[in-house]
Amino acid sequence: MSAPILRRLADLRAEVAGWKARGESVGVVPTMGALHDGHLSLVRAARAGCDRVIVTIFVNPKQFNSPEDLANYPRTEVEDARRLGPLGVDAVYVPEPEQIYPQGFCTTVSVAGLTDVLCGAHRPGHFDGVATVVTKLFTQTRADRAYFGEKDFQQLQVVTRLARDLDLGVEVIGCPTIREEDGLAMSSRNLLLSDRARVWAPELHRAMEEMAEGLRAGGDASALRTAAEARLLRAGFTGVDYLDLRACDDLALLERVDRPARLLAAAWLAGVRLIDNISVS
Ligand code: PAF
């Protein structure tokens, strides 16, 4: 059975009001579509934790840095609906842009500090776009819990912080990254990889695992980073935006693993920007 698709905020509100009146809890899984098994794992977590589950699909123009990136972002709505069918989703909210950004919309939600580094430094405005749309999706869906993948680790920190700072009454739940058999982290952007690039892509995860091993053995991040970057460039990657050891809580740059830490990377392969992160502690 396929889940009902709602395109208007008024319809979503009416549906949610009915659930809330009956005291049912609401979980939301915000997505930009092109759903893969990583998204489906979030839906399953929401299904297990909430009475009602909403999946949102909205390719948010405010979080893209370039018009080409926005135009190229994969859109697979029919396939997405088919994949959600068996999962018992109560509503798929696929808003038209004006349902999110009505005429005259001029508010931006900006999370300071956490967004100055990593993807925030390389994609100016990206996290303002994410924070703004996520705030809207939280208030529109009136969700009690929201499910995000650890794959976008910085995004997870940013969203957790804004939900807390703005008293949005939503509990943000991070779920583990789901990987392909060869280690590549699942991502909608993987659809943009050519067959050839897809073969090289898992090298990112392998280089990170090797670097993590060195860090766990007490090595310095800067020396290990140089070796890992060289490995990626040899494997066909054209650039590395960052390959950083960072503290889990405030994303401070670390040279050694002296507190709970994660290794985070963003690298370019055949015109596609891949990101990944793994725990090192
Ligand atoms: O992770 C994503 O797909 C997006 O950044 C999100 C959270 C749906 C906001 O547009």
Boltz pocket constraint, residues with backbone or C-beta under 6 A from the ligand:
constraints:
  - pocket:
      binder: B
      contacts: [[A, 30], [A, 31], [A, 32], [A, 56], [A, 58], [A, 60], [A, 63], [A, 129], [A, 130], [A, 133], [A, 134], [A, 152], [A, 155]]
      max_distance: 6.0
